[in-house]
Amino acid sequence: MVIQDSVDARPITQEADFLRLKAFDHVELWVGNAKQAAYFYQHAFGFTPIAYSGLETGNRKFASYVLQQGKIRLVVTAPYHPNTEISAHHLVHGDGVKAIGLEVFDAAEAYEVTTSRGARGVHEAMTLSDDFGQVSISAIETYGDTIHRFVERSGYEGPFWPGYEPIGDGKPRKTVGLAAIDHIVGNVELGKMNYWVKFYHQTMGFRQLIHFDDAAISTEYSALMSKVMENGNGRIKFPINEPAEGRKRSQIEEYLDFYHGPGVQHIAMLTDDIIHTVAELRDRGVEFLTPPPDAYYDEVIIQRLQEKNVKVKEDLEAIRKLGILLDADDEGYLLQIFTRPVGDRPTLFFEIIQRRGSRGFGAGNFKALFESIEREQAKRGTL
Ligand code: FE2
């Protein structure tokens, strides 16, 4: 099947969940220095290192650390030598997400069902074994140089998968309360959003949850369009952004210019106590976007809560002090905040989100958020 690169105006309707994804399995970043990246995610973000692969384990190609917090598994990997796929990827993209791992019941079946529907394969299912059991992994391509890995790990009792050995003293580090991945956003080129919406629908059985057009998401300078795709059990959400024509360079274009192509823009991580989580992260030196002006807390939020008849359980003064954003809809509300890019390039960043009923993405905050991003773009000379 060929995926047509054209706009399909028909609404995407629910259909059988043929891929049967269980949940996010891991996210792997390819970086320049895995040891230091692991230190950053451990000490700034509260992850615990649980597994390692590298020279000491007999791996002479790359160094790789697996870090865990709640259900989130983050893998950071760096190459030892120049003529490798990892080093080539790093040369072009800098530090960034290579693989979004998805847990499946059957890695061979996931490969077969997606590639027969038009996905391009990276590799067929391969089974790795060690004393802890076995894990099967297959992979397909998605936007840019990013891939999806299908991981079948039923019954595996090791820390990650064969080739990785347990590290650390077994004691969890002091976490910041991050519990699970909520969604992972991809930035794609102008005119490509609908291509990837169809890709996720046709090859992976996702349905479209929401569509934000450039009228909803625009400021004086930048605009973007976004569609949110969701899998059958609702646990995996992939918003896809594309730039829209604005007066100046949009944040999506800035990303594409510095990542040198499409890729993961942000990873949103859930907490059930955002005030604690953000206070901890700030204390550990994690940088967030500039907080919105006082009018946002004194007027915008108050008005939105009244309109939706929503009562907030958290202390609004603490929310203001930490620069947390709030959005409400008919189902409830959500609290969210965005980090600055975590590397040198203005590419990958993180979102911290707490949901209280709302299943939205903070559309009511897009304007405040983008104006904040634009102030930072202006400082970088990329607006
Ligand atoms: Fe988000």
Residues whose N, C-alpha, C, O or C-beta is under 5 A from the ligand:
A	BS01	FE2	A268 E351
